[in-house]
Amino acid sequence: MADESTVQFTNKREMDAAAFSQAAYVLDQAKQSLDDADMVERALKYNQLLWSIIQNDVSKEDNTLPEELKANLMSLSIFVDKQTTKGLNGPTEEIMESLININLNISEGLMEGED
């Protein structure tokens, strides 16, 4: 029996954009409930997992992205790690908003020219 809720993507960029968009959504939900420590922690760790995958991917020798883009993604991922650590120790709207904005900007960038 096939899962009817499964989303089909036409390409990897679309799938990656959806992952960043989903992470932004989860973070936004947590930002609206900063007093719910479990929700905030789950959202931050979900986002951290996504960015850990990015770190791993851009550090592979066979990654064909331009070197400058890989360096920028690695710098962003380090920033995300630092913000996540701060957020886990004391979440604020500003921390959550910065992570949301990064994810949305990456998602939008991935979808540019995809029309």
Phi and psi restraints in degrees (range 20) as a CNS / XPLOR table:
assign (resid 1 and name C) (resid 2 and name N)
       (resid 2 and name CA) (resid 2 and name C) 1.0 -80.2 20.0 2
assign (resid 2 and name N) (resid 2 and name CA)
       (resid 2 and name C) (resid 3 and name N) 1.0 145.0 20.0 2
assign (resid 2 and name C) (resid 3 and name N)
       (resid 3 and name CA) (resid 3 and name C) 1.0 -80.6 20.0 2
assign (resid 3 and name N) (resid 3 and name CA)
       (resid 3 and name C) (resid 4 and name N) 1.0 112.5 20.0 2
assign (resid 3 and name C) (resid 4 and name N)
       (resid 4 and name CA) (resid 4 and name C) 1.0 -70.9 20.0 2
assign (resid 4 and name N) (resid 4 and name CA)
       (resid 4 and name C) (resid 5 and name N) 1.0 -16.4 20.0 2
assign (resid 4 and name C) (resid 5 and name N)
       (resid 5 and name CA) (resid 5 and name C) 1.0 -87.0 20.0 2
assign (resid 5 and name N) (resid 5 and name CA)
       (resid 5 and name C) (resid 6 and name N) 1.0 -1.2 20.0 2
assign (resid 5 and name C) (resid 6 and name N)
       (resid 6 and name CA) (resid 6 and name C) 1.0 -68.7 20.0 2
assign (resid 6 and name N) (resid 6 and name CA)
       (resid 6 and name C) (resid 7 and name N) 1.0 131.3 20.0 2
assign (resid 6 and name C) (resid 7 and name N)
       (resid 7 and name CA) (resid 7 and name C) 1.0 -92.3 20.0 2
assign (resid 7 and name N) (resid 7 and name CA)
       (resid 7 and name C) (resid 8 and name N) 1.0 134.6 20.0 2
assign (resid 7 and name C) (resid 8 and name N)
       (resid 8 and name CA) (resid 8 and name C) 1.0 -102.5 20.0 2
assign (resid 8 and name N) (resid 8 and name CA)
       (resid 8 and name C) (resid 9 and name N) 1.0 131.7 20.0 2
assign (resid 8 and name C) (resid 9 and name N)
       (resid 9 and name CA) (resid 9 and name C) 1.0 -108.8 20.0 2
assign (resid 9 and name N) (resid 9 and name CA)
       (resid 9 and name C) (resid 10 and name N) 1.0 145.5 20.0 2
assign (resid 9 and name C) (resid 10 and name N)
       (resid 10 and name CA) (resid 10 and name C) 1.0 -82.1 20.0 2
assign (resid 10 and name N) (resid 10 and name CA)
       (resid 10 and name C) (resid 11 and name N) 1.0 -22.5 20.0 2
assign (resid 10 and name C) (resid 11 and name N)
       (resid 11 and name CA) (resid 11 and name C) 1.0 -158.4 20.0 2
assign (resid 11 and name N) (resid 11 and name CA)
       (resid 11 and name C) (resid 12 and name N) 1.0 170.6 20.0 2
assign (resid 11 and name C) (resid 12 and name N)
       (resid 12 and name CA) (resid 12 and name C) 1.0 -65.4 20.0 2
assign (resid 12 and name N) (resid 12 and name CA)
       (resid 12 and name C) (resid 13 and name N) 1.0 -37.2 20.0 2
assign (resid 12 and name C) (resid 13 and name N)
       (resid 13 and name CA) (resid 13 and name C) 1.0 -60.2 20.0 2
assign (resid 13 and name N) (resid 13 and name CA)
       (resid 13 and name C) (resid 14 and name N) 1.0 -42.7 20.0 2
assign (resid 13 and name C) (resid 14 and name N)
       (resid 14 and name CA) (resid 14 and name C) 1.0 -63.8 20.0 2
assign (resid 14 and name N) (resid 14 and name CA)
       (resid 14 and name C) (resid 15 and name N) 1.0 -41.1 20.0 2
assign (resid 14 and name C) (resid 15 and name N)
       (resid 15 and name CA) (resid 15 and name C) 1.0 -65.3 20.0 2
assign (resid 15 and name N) (resid 15 and name CA)
       (resid 15 and name C) (resid 16 and name N) 1.0 -43.7 20.0 2
assign (resid 15 and name C) (resid 16 and name N)
       (resid 16 and name CA) (resid 16 and name C) 1.0 -63.7 20.0 2
assign (resid 16 and name N) (resid 16 and name CA)
       (resid 16 and name C) (resid 17 and name N) 1.0 -42.6 20.0 2
assign (resid 16 and name C) (resid 17 and name N)
       (resid 17 and name CA) (resid 17 and name C) 1.0 -60.0 20.0 2
assign (resid 17 and name N) (resid 17 and name CA)
       (resid 17 and name C) (resid 18 and name N) 1.0 -41.0 20.0 2
assign (resid 17 and name C) (resid 18 and name N)
       (resid 18 and name CA) (resid 18 and name C) 1.0 -65.4 20.0 2
assign (resid 18 and name N) (resid 18 and name CA)
       (resid 18 and name C) (resid 19 and name N) 1.0 -36.7 20.0 2
assign (resid 18 and name C) (resid 19 and name N)
       (resid 19 and name CA) (resid 19 and name C) 1.0 -64.0 20.0 2
assign (resid 19 and name N) (resid 19 and name CA)
       (resid 19 and name C) (resid 20 and name N) 1.0 -44.1 20.0 2
assign (resid 19 and name C) (resid 20 and name N)
       (resid 20 and name CA) (resid 20 and name C) 1.0 -67.4 20.0 2
assign (resid 20 and name N) (resid 20 and name CA)
       (resid 20 and name C) (resid 21 and name N) 1.0 -38.2 20.0 2
assign (resid 20 and name C) (resid 21 and name N)
       (resid 21 and name CA) (resid 21 and name C) 1.0 -64.4 20.0 2
assign (resid 21 and name N) (resid 21 and name CA)
       (resid 21 and name C) (resid 22 and name N) 1.0 -42.5 20.0 2
assign (resid 21 and name C) (resid 22 and name N)
       (resid 22 and name CA) (resid 22 and name C) 1.0 -63.5 20.0 2
assign (resid 22 and name N) (resid 22 and name CA)
       (resid 22 and name C) (resid 23 and name N) 1.0 -42.1 20.0 2
assign (resid 22 and name C) (resid 23 and name N)
       (resid 23 and name CA) (resid 23 and name C) 1.0 -62.6 20.0 2
assign (resid 23 and name N) (resid 23 and name CA)
       (resid 23 and name C) (resid 24 and name N) 1.0 -40.9 20.0 2
assign (resid 23 and name C) (resid 24 and name N)
       (resid 24 and name CA) (resid 24 and name C) 1.0 -62.0 20.0 2
assign (resid 24 and name N) (resid 24 and name CA)
       (resid 24 and name C) (resid 25 and name N) 1.0 -41.7 20.0 2
assign (resid 24 and name C) (resid 25 and name N)
       (resid 25 and name CA) (resid 25 and name C) 1.0 -62.0 20.0 2
assign (resid 25 and name N) (resid 25 and name CA)
       (resid 25 and name C) (resid 26 and name N) 1.0 -46.6 20.0 2
assign (resid 25 and name C) (resid 26 and name N)
       (resid 26 and name CA) (resid 26 and name C) 1.0 -62.3 20.0 2
assign (resid 26 and name N) (resid 26 and name CA)
       (resid 26 and name C) (resid 27 and name N) 1.0 -42.7 20.0 2
assign (resid 26 and name C) (resid 27 and name N)
       (resid 27 and name CA) (resid 27 and name C) 1.0 -64.0 20.0 2
assign (resid 27 and name N) (resid 27 and name CA)
       (resid 27 and name C) (resid 28 and name N) 1.0 -39.2 20.0 2
assign (resid 27 and name C) (resid 28 and name N)
       (resid 28 and name CA) (resid 28 and name C) 1.0 -64.8 20.0 2
assign (resid 28 and name N) (resid 28 and name CA)
       (resid 28 and name C) (resid 29 and name N) 1.0 -40.6 20.0 2
assign (resid 28 and name C) (resid 29 and name N)
       (resid 29 and name CA) (resid 29 and name C) 1.0 -61.7 20.0 2
assign (resid 29 and name N) (resid 29 and name CA)
       (resid 29 and name C) (resid 30 and name N) 1.0 -41.2 20.0 2
assign (resid 29 and name C) (resid 30 and name N)
       (resid 30 and name CA) (resid 30 and name C) 1.0 -68.1 20.0 2
assign (resid 30 and name N) (resid 30 and name CA)
       (resid 30 and name C) (resid 31 and name N) 1.0 -37.5 20.0 2
assign (resid 30 and name C) (resid 31 and name N)
       (resid 31 and name CA) (resid 31 and name C) 1.0 -60.3 20.0 2
assign (resid 31 and name N) (resid 31 and name CA)
       (resid 31 and name C) (resid 32 and name N) 1.0 -34.0 20.0 2
assign (resid 31 and name C) (resid 32 and name N)
       (resid 32 and name CA) (resid 32 and name C) 1.0 -77.4 20.0 2
assign (resid 32 and name N) (resid 32 and name CA)
       (resid 32 and name C) (resid 33 and name N) 1.0 -8.4 20.0 2
assign (resid 32 and name C) (resid 33 and name N)
       (resid 33 and name CA) (resid 33 and name C) 1.0 -135.8 20.0 2
assign (resid 33 and name N) (resid 33 and name CA)
       (resid 33 and name C) (resid 34 and name N) 1.0 54.1 20.0 2
assign (resid 33 and name C) (resid 34 and name N)
       (resid 34 and name CA) (resid 34 and name C) 1.0 -60.1 20.0 2
assign (resid 34 and name N) (resid 34 and name CA)
       (resid 34 and name C) (resid 35 and name N) 1.0 -20.1 20.0 2
assign (resid 34 and name C) (resid 35 and name N)
       (resid 35 and name CA) (resid 35 and name C) 1.0 -79.2 20.0 2
assign (resid 35 and name N) (resid 35 and name CA)
       (resid 35 and name C) (resid 36 and name N) 1.0 -9.9 20.0 2
assign (resid 35 and name C) (resid 36 and name N)
       (resid 36 and name CA) (resid 36 and name C) 1.0 -92.9 20.0 2
assign (resid 36 and name N) (resid 36 and name CA)
       (resid 36 and name C) (resid 37 and name N) 1.0 89.1 20.0 2
assign (resid 36 and name C) (resid 37 and name N)
       (resid 37 and name CA) (resid 37 and name C) 1.0 -58.6 20.0 2
assign (resid 37 and name N) (resid 37 and name CA)
       (resid 37 and name C) (resid 38 and name N) 1.0 -38.0 20.0 2
assign (resid 37 and name C) (resid 38 and name N)
       (resid 38 and name CA) (resid 38 and name C) 1.0 -65.2 20.0 2
assign (resid 38 and name N) (resid 38 and name CA)
       (resid 38 and name C) (resid 39 and name N) 1.0 -43.6 20.0 2
assign (resid 38 and name C) (resid 39 and name N)
       (resid 39 and name CA) (resid 39 and name C) 1.0 -64.0 20.0 2
assign (resid 39 and name N) (resid 39 and name CA)
       (resid 39 and name C) (resid 40 and name N) 1.0 -43.8 20.0 2
assign (resid 39 and name C) (resid 40 and name N)
       (resid 40 and name CA) (resid 40 and name C) 1.0 -62.9 20.0 2
assign (resid 40 and name N) (resid 40 and name CA)
       (resid 40 and name C) (resid 41 and name N) 1.0 -45.8 20.0 2
assign (resid 40 and name C) (resid 41 and name N)
       (resid 41 and name CA) (resid 41 and name C) 1.0 -62.1 20.0 2
assign (resid 41 and name N) (resid 41 and name CA)
       (resid 41 and name C) (resid 42 and name N) 1.0 -44.7 20.0 2
assign (resid 41 and name C) (resid 42 and name N)
       (resid 42 and name CA) (resid 42 and name C) 1.0 -61.1 20.0 2
assign (resid 42 and name N) (resid 42 and name CA)
       (resid 42 and name C) (resid 43 and name N) 1.0 -43.3 20.0 2
assign (resid 42 and name C) (resid 43 and name N)
       (resid 43 and name CA) (resid 43 and name C) 1.0 -64.3 20.0 2
assign (resid 43 and name N) (resid 43 and name CA)
       (resid 43 and name C) (resid 44 and name N) 1.0 -45.6 20.0 2
assign (resid 43 and name C) (resid 44 and name N)
       (resid 44 and name CA) (resid 44 and name C) 1.0 -64.8 20.0 2
assign (resid 44 and name N) (resid 44 and name CA)
       (resid 44 and name C) (resid 45 and name N) 1.0 -40.5 20.0 2
assign (resid 44 and name C) (resid 45 and name N)
       (resid 45 and name CA) (resid 45 and name C) 1.0 -71.4 20.0 2
assign (resid 45 and name N) (resid 45 and name CA)
       (resid 45 and name C) (resid 46 and name N) 1.0 -34.1 20.0 2
assign (resid 45 and name C) (resid 46 and name N)
       (resid 46 and name CA) (resid 46 and name C) 1.0 -61.7 20.0 2
assign (resid 46 and name N) (resid 46 and name CA)
       (resid 46 and name C) (resid 47 and name N) 1.0 -47.4 20.0 2
assign (resid 46 and name C) (resid 47 and name N)
       (resid 47 and name CA) (resid 47 and name C) 1.0 -63.9 20.0 2
assign (resid 47 and name N) (resid 47 and name CA)
       (resid 47 and name C) (resid 48 and name N) 1.0 -41.1 20.0 2
assign (resid 47 and name C) (resid 48 and name N)
       (resid 48 and name CA) (resid 48 and name C) 1.0 -62.2 20.0 2
assign (resid 48 and name N) (resid 48 and name CA)
       (resid 48 and name C) (resid 49 and name N) 1.0 -39.5 20.0 2
assign (resid 48 and name C) (resid 49 and name N)
       (resid 49 and name CA) (resid 49 and name C) 1.0 -61.7 20.0 2
assign (resid 49 and name N) (resid 49 and name CA)
       (resid 49 and name C) (resid 50 and name N) 1.0 -45.4 20.0 2
assign (resid 49 and name C) (resid 50 and name N)
       (resid 50 and name CA) (resid 50 and name C) 1.0 -56.8 20.0 2
assign (resid 50 and name N) (resid 50 and name CA)
       (resid 50 and name C) (resid 51 and name N) 1.0 -47.7 20.0 2
assign (resid 50 and name C) (resid 51 and name N)
       (resid 51 and name CA) (resid 51 and name C) 1.0 -71.5 20.0 2
assign (resid 51 and name N) (resid 51 and name CA)
       (resid 51 and name C) (resid 52 and name N) 1.0 -26.8 20.0 2
assign (resid 51 and name C) (resid 52 and name N)
       (resid 52 and name CA) (resid 52 and name C) 1.0 -66.5 20.0 2
assign (resid 52 and name N) (resid 52 and name CA)
       (resid 52 and name C) (resid 53 and name N) 1.0 -37.6 20.0 2
assign (resid 52 and name C) (resid 53 and name N)
       (resid 53 and name CA) (resid 53 and name C) 1.0 -63.7 20.0 2
assign (resid 53 and name N) (resid 53 and name CA)
       (resid 53 and name C) (resid 54 and name N) 1.0 -41.9 20.0 2
assign (resid 53 and name C) (resid 54 and name N)
       (resid 54 and name CA) (resid 54 and name C) 1.0 -61.9 20.0 2
assign (resid 54 and name N) (resid 54 and name CA)
       (resid 54 and name C) (resid 55 and name N) 1.0 -46.9 20.0 2
assign (resid 54 and name C) (resid 55 and name N)
       (resid 55 and name CA) (resid 55 and name C) 1.0 -56.4 20.0 2
assign (resid 55 and name N) (resid 55 and name CA)
       (resid 55 and name C) (resid 56 and name N) 1.0 -46.3 20.0 2
assign (resid 55 and name C) (resid 56 and name N)
       (resid 56 and name CA) (resid 56 and name C) 1.0 -62.9 20.0 2
assign (resid 56 and name N) (resid 56 and name CA)
       (resid 56 and name C) (resid 57 and name N) 1.0 -44.1 20.0 2
assign (resid 56 and name C) (resid 57 and name N)
       (resid 57 and name CA) (resid 57 and name C) 1.0 -64.9 20.0 2
assign (resid 57 and name N) (resid 57 and name CA)
       (resid 57 and name C) (resid 58 and name N) 1.0 -46.2 20.0 2
assign (resid 57 and name C) (resid 58 and name N)
       (resid 58 and name CA) (resid 58 and name C) 1.0 -72.8 20.0 2
assign (resid 58 and name N) (resid 58 and name CA)
       (resid 58 and name C) (resid 59 and name N) 1.0 -16.6 20.0 2
assign (resid 58 and name C) (resid 59 and name N)
       (resid 59 and name CA) (resid 59 and name C) 1.0 -90.2 20.0 2
assign (resid 59 and name N) (resid 59 and name CA)
       (resid 59 and name C) (resid 60 and name N) 1.0 -5.5 20.0 2
assign (resid 59 and name C) (resid 60 and name N)
       (resid 60 and name CA) (resid 60 and name C) 1.0 -72.6 20.0 2
assign (resid 60 and name N) (resid 60 and name CA)
       (resid 60 and name C) (resid 61 and name N) 1.0 140.9 20.0 2
assign (resid 60 and name C) (resid 61 and name N)
       (resid 61 and name CA) (resid 61 and name C) 1.0 -63.1 20.0 2
assign (resid 61 and name N) (resid 61 and name CA)
       (resid 61 and name C) (resid 62 and name N) 1.0 -31.4 20.0 2
assign (resid 61 and name C) (resid 62 and name N)
       (resid 62 and name CA) (resid 62 and name C) 1.0 -88.3 20.0 2
assign (resid 62 and name N) (resid 62 and name CA)
       (resid 62 and name C) (resid 63 and name N) 1.0 6.9 20.0 2
assign (resid 62 and name C) (resid 63 and name N)
       (resid 63 and name CA) (resid 63 and name C) 1.0 -70.4 20.0 2
assign (resid 63 and name N) (resid 63 and name CA)
       (resid 63 and name C) (resid 64 and name N) 1.0 126.3 20.0 2
assign (resid 63 and name C) (resid 64 and name N)
       (resid 64 and name CA) (resid 64 and name C) 1.0 -96.4 20.0 2
assign (resid 64 and name N) (resid 64 and name CA)
       (resid 64 and name C) (resid 65 and name N) 1.0 5.9 20.0 2
assign (resid 64 and name C) (resid 65 and name N)
       (resid 65 and name CA) (resid 65 and name C) 1.0 -64.0 20.0 2
assign (resid 65 and name N) (resid 65 and name CA)
       (resid 65 and name C) (resid 66 and name N) 1.0 152.0 20.0 2
assign (resid 65 and name C) (resid 66 and name N)
       (resid 66 and name CA) (resid 66 and name C) 1.0 -58.6 20.0 2
assign (resid 66 and name N) (resid 66 and name CA)
       (resid 66 and name C) (resid 67 and name N) 1.0 144.8 20.0 2
assign (resid 66 and name C) (resid 67 and name N)
       (resid 67 and name CA) (resid 67 and name C) 1.0 -55.9 20.0 2
assign (resid 67 and name N) (resid 67 and name CA)
       (resid 67 and name C) (resid 68 and name N) 1.0 -40.8 20.0 2
assign (resid 67 and name C) (resid 68 and name N)
       (resid 68 and name CA) (resid 68 and name C) 1.0 -63.2 20.0 2
assign (resid 68 and name N) (resid 68 and name CA)
       (resid 68 and name C) (resid 69 and name N) 1.0 -40.9 20.0 2
assign (resid 68 and name C) (resid 69 and name N)
       (resid 69 and name CA) (resid 69 and name C) 1.0 -66.0 20.0 2
assign (resid 69 and name N) (resid 69 and name CA)
       (resid 69 and name C) (resid 70 and name N) 1.0 -42.4 20.0 2
assign (resid 69 and name C) (resid 70 and name N)
       (resid 70 and name CA) (resid 70 and name C) 1.0 -61.0 20.0 2
assign (resid 70 and name N) (resid 70 and name CA)
       (resid 70 and name C) (resid 71 and name N) 1.0 -42.3 20.0 2
assign (resid 70 and name C) (resid 71 and name N)
       (resid 71 and name CA) (resid 71 and name C) 1.0 -64.5 20.0 2
assign (resid 71 and name N) (resid 71 and name CA)
       (resid 71 and name C) (resid 72 and name N) 1.0 -41.0 20.0 2
assign (resid 71 and name C) (resid 72 and name N)
       (resid 72 and name CA) (resid 72 and name C) 1.0 -64.9 20.0 2
assign (resid 72 and name N) (resid 72 and name CA)
       (resid 72 and name C) (resid 73 and name N) 1.0 -42.2 20.0 2
assign (resid 72 and name C) (resid 73 and name N)
       (resid 73 and name CA) (resid 73 and name C) 1.0 -64.9 20.0 2
assign (resid 73 and name N) (resid 73 and name CA)
       (resid 73 and name C) (resid 74 and name N) 1.0 -38.0 20.0 2
assign (resid 73 and name C) (resid 74 and name N)
       (resid 74 and name CA) (resid 74 and name C) 1.0 -66.6 20.0 2
assign (resid 74 and name N) (resid 74 and name CA)
       (resid 74 and name C) (resid 75 and name N) 1.0 -41.1 20.0 2
assign (resid 74 and name C) (resid 75 and name N)
       (resid 75 and name CA) (resid 75 and name C) 1.0 -62.9 20.0 2
assign (resid 75 and name N) (resid 75 and name CA)
       (resid 75 and name C) (resid 76 and name N) 1.0 -43.7 20.0 2
assign (resid 75 and name C) (resid 76 and name N)
       (resid 76 and name CA) (resid 76 and name C) 1.0 -62.1 20.0 2
assign (resid 76 and name N) (resid 76 and name CA)
       (resid 76 and name C) (resid 77 and name N) 1.0 -41.1 20.0 2
assign (resid 76 and name C) (resid 77 and name N)
       (resid 77 and name CA) (resid 77 and name C) 1.0 -66.0 20.0 2
assign (resid 77 and name N) (resid 77 and name CA)
       (resid 77 and name C) (resid 78 and name N) 1.0 -34.5 20.0 2
assign (resid 77 and name C) (resid 78 and name N)
       (resid 78 and name CA) (resid 78 and name C) 1.0 -66.5 20.0 2
assign (resid 78 and name N) (resid 78 and name CA)
       (resid 78 and name C) (resid 79 and name N) 1.0 -42.1 20.0 2
assign (resid 78 and name C) (resid 79 and name N)
       (resid 79 and name CA) (resid 79 and name C) 1.0 -60.3 20.0 2
assign (resid 79 and name N) (resid 79 and name CA)
       (resid 79 and name C) (resid 80 and name N) 1.0 -44.3 20.0 2
assign (resid 79 and name C) (resid 80 and name N)
       (resid 80 and name CA) (resid 80 and name C) 1.0 -60.6 20.0 2
assign (resid 80 and name N) (resid 80 and name CA)
       (resid 80 and name C) (resid 81 and name N) 1.0 -41.5 20.0 2
assign (resid 80 and name C) (resid 81 and name N)
       (resid 81 and name CA) (resid 81 and name C) 1.0 -59.3 20.0 2
assign (resid 81 and name N) (resid 81 and name CA)
       (resid 81 and name C) (resid 82 and name N) 1.0 -44.8 20.0 2
assign (resid 81 and name C) (resid 82 and name N)
       (resid 82 and name CA) (resid 82 and name C) 1.0 -65.6 20.0 2
assign (resid 82 and name N) (resid 82 and name CA)
       (resid 82 and name C) (resid 83 and name N) 1.0 -44.1 20.0 2
assign (resid 82 and name C) (resid 83 and name N)
       (resid 83 and name CA) (resid 83 and name C) 1.0 -63.7 20.0 2
assign (resid 83 and name N) (resid 83 and name CA)
       (resid 83 and name C) (resid 84 and name N) 1.0 -38.8 20.0 2
assign (resid 83 and name C) (resid 84 and name N)
       (resid 84 and name CA) (resid 84 and name C) 1.0 -63.8 20.0 2
assign (resid 84 and name N) (resid 84 and name CA)
       (resid 84 and name C) (resid 85 and name N) 1.0 -43.5 20.0 2
assign (resid 84 and name C) (resid 85 and name N)
       (resid 85 and name CA) (resid 85 and name C) 1.0 -61.0 20.0 2
assign (resid 85 and name N) (resid 85 and name CA)
       (resid 85 and name C) (resid 86 and name N) 1.0 -44.7 20.0 2
assign (resid 85 and name C) (resid 86 and name N)
       (resid 86 and name CA) (resid 86 and name C) 1.0 -60.5 20.0 2
assign (resid 86 and name N) (resid 86 and name CA)
       (resid 86 and name C) (resid 87 and name N) 1.0 -44.2 20.0 2
assign (resid 86 and name C) (resid 87 and name N)
       (resid 87 and name CA) (resid 87 and name C) 1.0 -64.4 20.0 2
assign (resid 87 and name N) (resid 87 and name CA)
       (resid 87 and name C) (resid 88 and name N) 1.0 -37.3 20.0 2
assign (resid 87 and name C) (resid 88 and name N)
       (resid 88 and name CA) (resid 88 and name C) 1.0 -68.5 20.0 2
assign (resid 88 and name N) (resid 88 and name CA)
       (resid 88 and name C) (resid 89 and name N) 1.0 -28.9 20.0 2
assign (resid 88 and name C) (resid 89 and name N)
       (resid 89 and name CA) (resid 89 and name C) 1.0 -86.5 20.0 2
assign (resid 89 and name N) (resid 89 and name CA)
       (resid 89 and name C) (resid 90 and name N) 1.0 -19.1 20.0 2
assign (resid 89 and name C) (resid 90 and name N)
       (resid 90 and name CA) (resid 90 and name C) 1.0 178.7 20.0 2
assign (resid 90 and name N) (resid 90 and name CA)
       (resid 90 and name C) (resid 91 and name N) 1.0 83.4 20.0 2
assign (resid 90 and name C) (resid 91 and name N)
       (resid 91 and name CA) (resid 91 and name C) 1.0 -64.6 20.0 2
assign (resid 91 and name N) (resid 91 and name CA)
       (resid 91 and name C) (resid 92 and name N) 1.0 140.2 20.0 2
assign (resid 91 and name C) (resid 92 and name N)
       (resid 92 and name CA) (resid 92 and name C) 1.0 -132.1 20.0 2
assign (resid 92 and name N) (resid 92 and name CA)
       (resid 92 and name C) (resid 93 and name N) 1.0 162.2 20.0 2
assign (resid 92 and name C) (resid 93 and name N)
       (resid 93 and name CA) (resid 93 and name C) 1.0 -60.3 20.0 2
assign (resid 93 and name N) (resid 93 and name CA)
       (resid 93 and name C) (resid 94 and name N) 1.0 -37.1 20.0 2
assign (resid 93 and name C) (resid 94 and name N)
       (resid 94 and name CA) (resid 94 and name C) 1.0 -64.8 20.0 2
assign (resid 94 and name N) (resid 94 and name CA)
       (resid 94 and name C) (resid 95 and name N) 1.0 -43.5 20.0 2
assign (resid 94 and name C) (resid 95 and name N)
       (resid 95 and name CA) (resid 95 and name C) 1.0 -63.1 20.0 2
assign (resid 95 and name N) (resid 95 and name CA)
       (resid 95 and name C) (resid 96 and name N) 1.0 -48.2 20.0 2
assign (resid 95 and name C) (resid 96 and name N)
       (resid 96 and name CA) (resid 96 and name C) 1.0 -62.3 20.0 2
assign (resid 96 and name N) (resid 96 and name CA)
       (resid 96 and name C) (resid 97 and name N) 1.0 -42.6 20.0 2
assign (resid 96 and name C) (resid 97 and name N)
       (resid 97 and name CA) (resid 97 and name C) 1.0 -63.7 20.0 2
assign (resid 97 and name N) (resid 97 and name CA)
       (resid 97 and name C) (resid 98 and name N) 1.0 -38.7 20.0 2
assign (resid 97 and name C) (resid 98 and name N)
       (resid 98 and name CA) (resid 98 and name C) 1.0 -64.0 20.0 2
assign (resid 98 and name N) (resid 98 and name CA)
       (resid 98 and name C) (resid 99 and name N) 1.0 -40.8 20.0 2
assign (resid 98 and name C) (resid 99 and name N)
       (resid 99 and name CA) (resid 99 and name C) 1.0 -68.7 20.0 2
assign (resid 99 and name N) (resid 99 and name CA)
       (resid 99 and name C) (resid 100 and name N) 1.0 -40.1 20.0 2
assign (resid 99 and name C) (resid 100 and name N)
       (resid 100 and name CA) (resid 100 and name C) 1.0 -60.2 20.0 2
assign (resid 100 and name N) (resid 100 and name CA)
       (resid 100 and name C) (resid 101 and name N) 1.0 -48.3 20.0 2
assign (resid 100 and name C) (resid 101 and name N)
       (resid 101 and name CA) (resid 101 and name C) 1.0 -62.1 20.0 2
assign (resid 101 and name N) (resid 101 and name CA)
       (resid 101 and name C) (resid 102 and name N) 1.0 -40.7 20.0 2
assign (resid 101 and name C) (resid 102 and name N)
       (resid 102 and name CA) (resid 102 and name C) 1.0 -60.1 20.0 2
assign (resid 102 and name N) (resid 102 and name CA)
       (resid 102 and name C) (resid 103 and name N) 1.0 -49.1 20.0 2
assign (resid 102 and name C) (resid 103 and name N)
       (resid 103 and name CA) (resid 103 and name C) 1.0 -63.0 20.0 2
assign (resid 103 and name N) (resid 103 and name CA)
       (resid 103 and name C) (resid 104 and name N) 1.0 -42.5 20.0 2
assign (resid 103 and name C) (resid 104 and name N)
       (resid 104 and name CA) (resid 104 and name C) 1.0 -65.1 20.0 2
assign (resid 104 and name N) (resid 104 and name CA)
       (resid 104 and name C) (resid 105 and name N) 1.0 -40.1 20.0 2
assign (resid 104 and name C) (resid 105 and name N)
       (resid 105 and name CA) (resid 105 and name C) 1.0 -64.7 20.0 2
assign (resid 105 and name N) (resid 105 and name CA)
       (resid 105 and name C) (resid 106 and name N) 1.0 -40.7 20.0 2
assign (resid 105 and name C) (resid 106 and name N)
       (resid 106 and name CA) (resid 106 and name C) 1.0 -64.7 20.0 2
assign (resid 106 and name N) (resid 106 and name CA)
       (resid 106 and name C) (resid 107 and name N) 1.0 -45.1 20.0 2
assign (resid 106 and name C) (resid 107 and name N)
       (resid 107 and name CA) (resid 107 and name C) 1.0 -58.7 20.0 2
assign (resid 107 and name N) (resid 107 and name CA)
       (resid 107 and name C) (resid 108 and name N) 1.0 -47.9 20.0 2
assign (resid 107 and name C) (resid 108 and name N)
       (resid 108 and name CA) (resid 108 and name C) 1.0 -62.7 20.0 2
assign (resid 108 and name N) (resid 108 and name CA)
       (resid 108 and name C) (resid 109 and name N) 1.0 -40.5 20.0 2
assign (resid 108 and name C) (resid 109 and name N)
       (resid 109 and name CA) (resid 109 and name C) 1.0 -63.1 20.0 2
assign (resid 109 and name N) (resid 109 and name CA)
       (resid 109 and name C) (resid 110 and name N) 1.0 -38.8 20.0 2
assign (resid 109 and name C) (resid 110 and name N)
       (resid 110 and name CA) (resid 110 and name C) 1.0 -65.5 20.0 2
assign (resid 110 and name N) (resid 110 and name CA)
       (resid 110 and name C) (resid 111 and name N) 1.0 -31.8 20.0 2
assign (resid 110 and name C) (resid 111 and name N)
       (resid 111 and name CA) (resid 111 and name C) 1.0 -87.9 20.0 2
assign (resid 111 and name N) (resid 111 and name CA)
       (resid 111 and name C) (resid 112 and name N) 1.0 -8.9 20.0 2
assign (resid 111 and name C) (resid 112 and name N)
       (resid 112 and name CA) (resid 112 and name C) 1.0 -60.1 20.0 2
assign (resid 112 and name N) (resid 112 and name CA)
       (resid 112 and name C) (resid 113 and name N) 1.0 132.4 20.0 2
assign (resid 112 and name C) (resid 113 and name N)
       (resid 113 and name CA) (resid 113 and name C) 1.0 77.3 20.0 2
assign (resid 113 and name N) (resid 113 and name CA)
       (resid 113 and name C) (resid 114 and name N) 1.0 3.6 20.0 2
assign (resid 113 and name C) (resid 114 and name N)
       (resid 114 and name CA) (resid 114 and name C) 1.0 -86.9 20.0 2
assign (resid 114 and name N) (resid 114 and name CA)
       (resid 114 and name C) (resid 115 and name N) 1.0 -4.5 20.0 2
